[in-house]
Amino acid sequence: MAKVHPHKLASSASTSSKQEVFTLWMKSLILSSNGCVAFDSNGQIVYRVDNYDKKCSNKVYIMDFKGKVLFTIVKKKFSVLGMWEGYRADIISKKATGFSAKRKLMGFLSGKSLLKVVVGLNKDQSCEYVVENQMCKSSCKIIDNFGGLVAEVKRKITTSGVVLDEDVLTMVVEPHIDHSLIMGLVVVFGLINHKL
């Protein structure tokens, strides 16, 4: 039987000076649960989301490979299109807020939407991202407020050119970007599209 857990512990570094490529498996490692797992380029588990309650829950936890909570993502009540807040760790307080994300429709008939994100809700140091959905509901691009590409998620293609199932994705994160933050935005994107 194949082992699911890594042989050695993955690095806890959340940024890198080079572009990083992750493999996302949009399934939970826990039987009869919803969630996803992120593997680094060495095949080690880096992040995991296990939503024990139900699909599209109002509260989701992003954990590292040991199960330590890195982000708590909460859907805000009374939001028509959807608004989420991401809190660093498992503490829900204004001081621990890492980002706020709000869904916006691009065109009623097109069915396309984007996610407007404010990171670091401190007015002096905040920055904005836009998460744009692509052709399929699993793919997205994360763009900064200057129009630069921060990260991209798309269906994984093997080295021999085989396109894998919609549940297996490649997440490419540009240098000096917080990987756990990008994982948080991808999780919100998955919640919007009913993938988690």
C-alpha positions as CSV (number, residue, x, y, z in Angstrom):
1,M,0.0,0.0,0.0
2,A,1.4,3.4,-0.9
3,K,2.2,5.9,1.9
4,V,0.2,9.1,2.0
5,H,2.4,10.9,4.5
6,P,5.8,12.4,3.6
7,H,9.1,10.5,4.5
8,K,10.7,13.8,5.7
9,L,9.3,17.0,6.9
10,A,8.6,19.7,4.4
11,S,10.1,23.2,4.9
12,S,8.0,25.6,6.8
13,A,9.2,28.6,4.8
14,S,6.3,30.5,3.4
15,T,8.2,32.5,0.8
16,S,11.0,31.8,-1.7
17,S,13.4,33.9,-3.8
18,K,12.5,31.8,-6.8
19,Q,9.3,30.7,-8.5
20,E,7.7,27.7,-6.7
21,V,5.5,25.0,-8.3
22,F,3.0,23.1,-6.2
23,T,0.6,20.3,-7.0
24,L,-2.9,20.6,-5.6
25,W,-5.1,17.6,-5.2
26,M,-8.6,18.9,-4.6
27,K,-9.5,15.9,-2.3
28,S,-9.1,15.5,1.4
29,L,-6.7,12.9,2.8
30,I,-9.4,11.9,5.3
31,L,-12.1,9.5,4.1
32,S,-15.6,11.0,3.7
33,S,-14.3,14.5,4.2
34,N,-13.9,17.5,1.9
35,G,-10.7,19.5,1.4
36,C,-7.5,19.6,-0.5
37,V,-3.8,18.9,-0.2
38,A,-0.8,20.9,-1.6
39,F,2.5,19.1,-2.4
40,D,5.8,20.9,-3.1
41,S,8.0,20.0,-6.1
42,N,9.6,17.2,-4.1
43,G,6.2,15.5,-3.5
44,Q,6.1,16.5,0.2
45,I,2.8,17.7,1.8
46,V,3.0,21.4,2.5
47,Y,-0.6,22.5,3.1
48,R,-3.8,20.7,3.7
49,V,-7.5,21.6,4.2
50,D,-9.8,19.1,5.8
51,N,-13.4,20.3,6.0
52,Y,-15.0,17.6,8.2
53,D,-18.4,19.2,8.3
54,K,-19.7,19.6,4.8
55,K,-18.8,21.0,1.4
56,C,-18.8,24.8,1.1
57,S,-18.6,25.3,4.8
58,N,-18.7,28.8,6.4
59,K,-15.4,28.2,8.3
60,V,-12.4,26.4,6.8
61,Y,-8.9,25.8,8.2
62,I,-5.6,25.8,6.2
63,M,-3.0,23.7,8.0
64,D,0.6,22.9,7.5
65,F,1.8,19.2,7.1
66,K,1.7,18.7,10.9
67,G,-1.9,20.0,11.3
68,K,-0.9,23.5,12.7
69,V,-3.6,26.0,11.6
70,L,-2.1,28.7,9.4
71,F,-5.3,30.4,8.3
72,T,-8.9,30.3,9.4
73,I,-11.2,31.4,6.5
74,V,-14.6,32.6,7.5
75,K,-17.6,33.4,5.2
76,K,-19.2,36.6,6.4
77,K,-22.9,36.5,7.1
78,F,-25.4,38.6,5.1
79,S,-23.2,38.9,2.0
80,V,-25.2,38.3,-1.2
81,L,-22.3,37.4,-3.5
82,G,-19.9,36.2,-0.9
83,M,-17.3,37.8,1.4
84,W,-14.6,36.0,3.2
85,E,-12.0,37.0,5.7
86,G,-8.8,35.1,6.3
87,Y,-7.3,35.2,9.8
88,R,-3.7,34.2,10.6
89,A,-3.8,31.0,12.7
90,D,-7.0,30.0,14.4
91,I,-7.6,33.2,16.2
92,I,-10.5,35.3,14.9
93,S,-9.8,38.9,15.7
94,K,-9.3,42.1,13.8
95,K,-5.6,42.1,14.8
96,A,-5.1,38.7,13.2
97,T,-6.9,39.5,9.9
98,G,-4.7,38.6,7.0
99,F,-7.0,39.3,4.1
100,S,-10.6,40.1,3.1
101,A,-12.0,38.8,-0.2
102,K,-15.2,39.8,-1.9
103,R,-16.8,38.2,-5.0
104,K,-17.8,40.5,-7.9
105,L,-19.7,39.5,-11.0
106,M,-18.1,40.6,-14.3
107,G,-21.2,40.1,-16.4
108,F,-24.6,38.6,-15.5
109,L,-24.9,36.5,-18.6
110,S,-21.2,35.4,-18.9
111,G,-21.3,33.7,-15.5
112,K,-17.7,34.9,-14.9
113,S,-16.8,36.4,-11.6
114,L,-13.7,37.7,-9.9
115,L,-12.5,38.0,-6.4
116,K,-11.3,41.3,-5.1
117,V,-8.8,40.8,-2.2
118,V,-7.3,43.3,0.2
119,V,-4.3,41.9,2.0
120,G,-3.0,43.3,5.3
121,L,-6.0,45.3,6.3
122,N,-3.8,48.0,7.8
123,K,-4.5,51.2,5.6
124,D,-0.8,52.1,5.5
125,Q,0.5,48.7,4.3
126,S,-2.4,47.1,2.5
127,C,-2.2,45.8,-1.1
128,E,-4.9,44.4,-3.4
129,Y,-5.1,41.3,-5.5
130,V,-7.7,40.2,-8.1
131,V,-8.4,36.5,-8.6
132,E,-9.7,35.9,-12.1
133,N,-11.3,32.7,-13.1
134,Q,-10.2,31.1,-16.4
135,M,-11.8,28.8,-18.9
136,C,-12.6,26.0,-16.4
137,K,-13.8,26.6,-12.8
138,S,-10.6,25.0,-11.4
139,S,-8.2,27.5,-13.1
140,C,-7.5,31.0,-11.9
141,K,-4.9,33.8,-12.1
142,I,-4.0,36.0,-9.1
143,I,-3.0,39.5,-10.3
144,D,-1.6,42.4,-8.1
145,N,-2.8,46.0,-8.2
146,F,-0.1,46.8,-10.7
147,G,-1.3,44.1,-13.2
148,G,1.6,41.7,-12.4
149,L,1.0,38.0,-12.2
150,V,1.4,36.8,-8.6
151,A,0.2,33.1,-9.0
152,E,-1.6,30.9,-11.4
153,V,-3.6,27.7,-10.9
154,K,-4.4,25.4,-13.8
155,R,-5.0,21.8,-14.6
156,K,-1.8,19.7,-14.2
157,I,-0.1,18.4,-17.3
158,T,2.4,15.5,-17.0
159,T,5.8,15.7,-18.6
160,S,4.5,13.4,-21.4
161,G,1.7,15.9,-22.2
162,V,-1.3,14.1,-20.5
163,V,-3.8,16.5,-19.0
164,L,-4.9,15.2,-15.6
165,D,-8.4,15.3,-14.0
166,E,-9.9,18.6,-12.9
167,D,-9.1,17.6,-9.3
168,V,-5.3,17.7,-9.9
169,L,-3.9,21.2,-10.4
170,T,-0.6,23.0,-10.7
171,M,-0.2,26.1,-8.6
172,V,2.7,28.4,-9.7
173,V,3.7,31.1,-7.2
174,E,6.0,33.9,-8.2
175,P,9.1,34.8,-6.0
176,H,8.8,36.7,-2.7
177,I,5.0,35.9,-2.4
178,D,3.6,34.3,0.7
179,H,2.7,30.8,-0.3
180,S,0.2,30.3,2.6
181,L,-1.6,33.5,1.6
182,I,-1.9,32.3,-2.0
183,M,-3.2,28.9,-0.7
184,G,-5.8,30.9,1.3
185,L,-6.9,32.7,-1.8
186,V,-7.1,29.4,-3.8
187,V,-9.2,27.9,-1.0
188,V,-11.6,30.9,-1.1
189,F,-11.8,30.4,-4.9
190,G,-12.5,26.7,-4.4
191,L,-15.3,27.6,-2.0
192,I,-16.9,30.0,-4.5
193,N,-16.8,27.3,-7.2
194,H,-18.1,24.6,-4.8
195,K,-14.9,22.6,-5.1
196,L,-14.3,22.3,-1.3
